[in-house]
Amino acid sequence: MTDAPEYTPPKVWSWNKASGGRFANINRPIAGPTHEKELPVGRHPLQLYSLGTPNGVKVTIMLEELLALGHAGAEYDAWLIKIGEGDQFGSGFVAINPNSKIPALLDRSGPEPIRVFESGAILTYLAEKFGAFLPTDPAKRAECLSWLFWQMGSAPYLGGGFGHFYAYAPTKMEYPIDRFAMETKRQLDVLDRRLAESEYLGGADYTIADIAVFPWYGGLAKGWLYGAAEFLDVQSYRHVNRWADALLERPAVRRGRMVNRVQGEPSSQLHERHEAGDFETKTQDKVAAG
């Protein structure tokens, strides 16, 4: 399967060289800040510190959906965290998320700021705060939360597993690519079977389960992740594609995908979002033209 010599792990692992791959410059085996840097604060109740990766997109879609429902308290400032430059290791960011991962949310609407980190926790917090996209019926709520936590447990195999070894590792290795491709396709089949029997993941209604799963698996089905659409035969999962297309018809989903995005067409990139009008005036094509 490979000509590389077999690796024998030492009795005690030590960090004595860079791991290689696309994100080697930000990988390290310790937590905590690397430098002092306060975070900016805008004028809205909610302050989001993020990047337009799938985990970040979950939260911006949620906020745009809440605003579309008329929840004025969901107005937010979205600040760009450049993870490739190590912004997530600044002291201000680590104070909100000690795990140094985007997204991180600060709710300043009450007498004391409330920090929320981990995307699933943020979606649940916002759903409960505004009473939206999370059913109150016990059975429906359980179904919604089951699919939300399915995503939280499954996506690391897609991203840190398949995505890393297929797209980001310094060398292509057959065993890990095959291992995680198999698991990714199994996960797509899980979703496809569910969506064959249900309009949305939680049932008849659109919920935070759909918002959480879409940026990862909807993005995979639409060919946005890792350049792997043909390799994984994503078009064969027709119920996942039907569901992803339906979500893309929602204006709030399209707006949420733009926020903190730093790749793709300049007209689709809104590096920071501070008011609704920014979608019309501050996308990167407008910034460059100005």
GUVEX-591616 format. One record per residue: residue in three letters; z, y, x of N, C-alpha, C in turn. Coordinates in steps of 0.1 Angstrom, whole numbers, plus 5000, padded with zeros to 4 digits. Layout:
# residues N
ALAZYXZYXZYX ...
This chain:
# residues 290
MET500049885008500050005000500050135009 THR500650125021500650235030500750195044 ASP500250275053500350235067501550305074 ALA502250385066503450445072504550345075 PRO505250365086506350275089507450275078 GLU508050165076509150155066510250245070 TYR510850315060511950405063513250335061 THR514150345071515450285069516450405068 PRO517150425057518050535055519250525065 PRO519650635071520950625079522150605070 LYS523250565077524450545069524950665062 VAL524850785069525150915063524051005065 TRP523451055054522351145054522751285059 SER521951345067522151485072520851565070 TRP520951695068519851785066519451835080 ASN518451765086518151815100516651855101 LYS515951855090514551905090514151945076 ALA513152025076512652065063511951945056 SER512051945043511551825035510051825034 GLY509451945036507951945035507551975020 GLY506251995018505852025005505852165001 ARG505452194989505252334985506552414985 PHE507652354981508852434979509852404990 ALA509452365001510352335012511152455016 ASN510652575015511352685020512552725012 ILE512652674999513752704991514652594988 ASN514352474994515152354992516352355002 ARG517552324997518652305006519752224999 PRO520552165007521552075001522952134997 ILE522952264997524252334993523952444983 ALA524952484975524852584965525352714970 GLY525352814961525952944964524953044968 PRO525253164969524353274973524053274987 THR522853324991522453335004522453485008 HIS522453574998522453715001523053794990 GLU523453914992523954004982522854074975 LYS522754064962521754134954522154144940 GLU522454264935522754274921521554264912 LEU521754224900520554214891520454334883 PRO519154374880518954494871519454464857 VAL519754564850520154554836519354664828 GLY518754614817518054704808518854744796 ARG518154794786518954854775519154764763 HIS518554644763518654564752519854474752 PRO520254414741521454324740521354204750 LEU520054154751519854024758519154054771 GLN519654004782519054024795518653884800 LEU517353864802516853734807516253754821 TYR516653664829516253654843515553524845 SER514153534848513353414846512053424853 LEU511253314851509953304857509153224847 GLY507853244846506953184836506653034839 THR507652954843507452814844507752754831 PRO507552624829507852564816509252594811 ASN510252584820511652604815511852754811 GLY511252844818511352984815510653014802 VAL509452954800508652984788509352934775 LYS510252834776510952794764511752914758 VAL512452984767513253094762512553214757 THR511453244764510653364760509953334746 ILE509553214744508953174731510053184721 MET511253134723512353144714512653284710 LEU512753374720513053514717511953584709 GLU510753554713509653614705509553564691 GLU509953434689509953374675511053444667 LEU512253464673513353534667512953674663 LEU512253744671511853884668510853884657 ALA509953784657508953764646509653744633 LEU510853684633511553664620512253784616 GLY512353894624513054014621514454024626 HIS514753944636516153954642516154064653 ALA516454184649516454294659517354274670 GLY518454194668519454164679518854074690 ALA517754024687517053934698516254014707 GLU516254154706515454234716515954204730 TYR515054194739515454154753514654224764 ASP515254224775514654264788514454134796 ALA513154114800512853994808512554034822 TRP513454004831513254044845512653924853 LEU511753954862511153854870511953804882 ILE512253674883512953614894511853534902 LYS511653584914510653514922511253404930 ILE511153284925511853174931511253134945 GLY510053164947509453134960509953224971 GLU510553344967511153434976512653424977 GLY513253334969514653314970515453404961 ASP514853474951515653564943516853484936 GLN516653354933517653284926518853254934 PHE518853294947520053274955520753404958 GLY520353514951521053634952522353624945 SER523353704949524753694944524753724929 GLY523953824924524053854910523453734902 PHE522453674906521853564898522853444899 VAL523353414910524253304911525553324903 ALA525953444901527053474892526753434877 ILE525453444873525153404860524853254859 ASN524153204869523853064870524153004884 PRO525352934885525752884898524852774903 ASN523952724894522952624898521752684904 SER521552814904520452884910519052834905 LYS518952814892517752774886517452874874 ILE516152904873515752984861515652894849 PRO515852944837516153074833517653094832 ALA518153224832519553254830519553374821 LEU520553374812520553474801521953534802 LEU521953674800523253744798523253814785 ASP524153774776524253844763525253954763 ARG524854074762525754194763525954254750 SER525754184739525954234726527354244721 GLY528254174728529654174724530554264733 PRO531854254731532754334740532754284754 GLU532454164757532354104770531054034772 PRO530354054783529053974785529353824785 ILE528353754779528453604779527253554787 ARG527453474797526453414805526053274799 VAL524753244799524253114794523253074804 PHE523352944809522352894818522052754814 GLU520852704819520152584814519452614801 SER518152584802517252624791517652564777 GLY518052434777518552374765519752444759 ALA520652484768521852554763521452694758 ILE520552754764520152894759519452884746 LEU518552784744517952764731518952734720 THR519952654723520952624713521852744710 TYR522252814720523052934719522353034710 LEU521053064713520253164705520053114690 ALA519852984689519652924675520852944667 GLU522052914673523352934666523653074664 LYS523353164673523753304672522953374661 PHE521653334659520853394649520553304637 GLY521053184637520953104625519453064622 ALA518753034633517253004631516852884641 PHE515852814636515252704643516152594647 LEU517252584640518152464642518752434629 PRO518352314623518752284609520252274608 THR520752304596522152284593522552154586 ASP521552094580521751954574522051864586 PRO523151784584523551704596522551604601 ALA521751544592520751444597519651514604 LYS519151624599518051704605518551764618 ARG519751814618520251874630520351774641 ALA520851654638520951544648519551504653 GLU518551504644517151464649516651574658 CYS516851704655516351814663517051804677 LEU518351794677519051794690518751674698 SER518451554691518051444699516751464707 TRP515851524700514551554707514751664718 LEU515651764715515851864725516451794738 PHE517451714736518051644748517151544754 TRP516251484746515251394751514451474762 GLN514051594758513251674768514051704780 MET515251744779516051774790516251664800 GLY516351534794516451424802515151364808 SER514051394801512751334804511951414814 ALA511951544812511051634820511251624835 PRO512551604840512651584854511751474860 TYR511451374852510551264857509151314857 LEU508751404848507451464848507351574859 GLY508251664860508151774870508551734884 GLY509851704886510351664899509851524904 GLY509451444894508851314898507351324899 PHE506651314888505151304889504551434895 GLY504951554890504451674895504551694910 HIS505751664914506051674929505151584937 PHE505151464934504451364943502851374941 TYR502451414929501051424926500451554932 ALA501151664930500651794933501251864945 TYR502551844948503251934958503751864971 ALA503851734971504351664983503351684994 PRO503851685007502951705018501951595020 THR502151475015501251365016501151295003 LYS499951235000499851154988500351014991 MET501250964983501850834984501650754971 GLU501050634973500650564961501850524952 TYR502850464959503950414951504650514942 PRO505150634947505750734938504750794928 ILE503550814931502550864921502350764910 ASP502250634914502050534903503350514895 ARG504450524901505750504894505950614884 PHE505750744888505950854879504850874869 ALA503550844873502450844863502750754852 MET503250634855503550534845504650594835 GLU505650654841506750704832506250824824 THR505450914830504851024823504050984811 LYS503250884813502350834802503250764792 ARG504250694796505250644786505850754777 GLN506250864784506850974776505851034767 LEU504551054771503551104762503351004750 ASP503450874752503250784742504450794732 VAL505650814737506850834728506550954719 LEU506151064725505851184717504651154707 ASP503651094712502451074703502850984691 ARG503650884693504150804682504950884672 ARG505850964677506651044668505851144660 LEU504851204667504051314660502951244651 ALA502751114652501951054643502551034629 GLU503951044629504651024616505351154612 SER505251254620506051384616505251504621 GLU505251604613504451724617505051794629 TYR506351794630507051854642508051744647 LEU508551774658509451664664510751644656 GLY511251744651512551724643512251684628 GLY511051694624510751664610509651754605 ALA509851804593508851884586508952034591 ASP509952074598510152214602510052224617 TYR509552344621509452384635510852424640 THR511352364651512652394656512652414671 ILE513952424676514052444691513652314698 ALA513552204691512952084698511552104702 ASP510752164693509352184696509252294707 ILE510052394706510052504715510352454729 ALA511252354730511652304743510552214749 VAL509952124741509052024745507652084748 PHE507252184741505852234742505552284756 PRO506252364762505852414776505552304786 TRP506352194785506152084794505051994789 TYR505251924778504251824773503051874766 GLY503251984759502052054753501252114764 GLY501852164774501152214786500352104793 LEU501051994794500351874801499151834793 ALA499351824779498251784771497051884771 LYS497352004773496252104773495752134787 GLY496152054797495652054811496152164819 TRP497352224816497852334824498752294836 LEU499152174836500152134846499552034857 TYR499652074869499451984881497951944883 GLY497052004875495651954876495451814874 ALA496251754864496351614863495851564849 ALA495151654842494751614828493851484828 GLU492851484837491951374837492651244842 PHE493451264853494151154859495051084849 LEU495751164840496651104830495951074816 ASP494651114815493951084803494651154791 VAL495051284793495851344783495151354769 GLN493851364769493151384756493351254747 SER493751144752493951024744495151034735 TYR496051124738497251144730496951244719 ARG496251204709495651294699496651364690 HIS497851294688498851354679499551464687 VAL499851444700500351544709499451664709 ASN498151644711497251754711497151824698 ARG497151754687497251824673498451914672 TRP499551864676500851944676500752064685 ALA500252044698500152154707499152264702 ASP498052224696497152324691497752404679 ALA498552334671499252404660500252504666 LEU500952474676501952564682501152684688 LEU500052664694499252764700498752864690 GLU498652834678498252924667499353024664 ARG500553004668501653094665501653204675 PRO501553334670501553444679502753454688 ALA503953414683505053424692504953324704 VAL504353214702504153124713503253184723 ARG502153244718501153304728501853414735 ARG502653494729503353604736504353544746 GLY505153444741506153394750505553334763 ARG504353284762503753224774503353324784 MET503253454780502753564789503953614797 VAL505153614792506253684798506653614811 ASN506853694821507253654835506253554841 ARG505053564836503953474841503353544853 VAL503053474864502553534876501253464881 GLN500753374872499553304875498553314864 GLY497253284867496253274856495553414855 GLU494853424844494153554841495153664841 PRO494753784847495653894847496053944833 SER495153924824495453974810496453884803 SER496753764809497753684804499153694811 GLN499253784820500453794828501153924824 LEU502353914819503254024817504553994826 HIS504554054838505554024848506954054843 GLU507054164836508354194830508154244816 ARG509054214807508954264793510154334789 HIS510054464785511154544781511054594767 GLU509854594761509654624747508354564742 ALA508254554729507054484723505754544727 GLY505754674729504454734733503954694747 ASP504854634755504354594769503254494768 PHE503154414758502054314757500654384756 GLU500654504751499454584750499154674762 THR500154714769499954814779500354774793 LYS501054664795501554634809501254504814 THR500254434808499754314814499054344828 GLN498854254836498454284850497054334850 ASP496154304841494854374841494954524838 LYS495954554829496154704826496854774838 VAL497754704844498454764856497454784867 ALA496554694870495654704880494654814877 ALA494254824865493254934861493955074862 GLY495255074859495955204860496255254874 
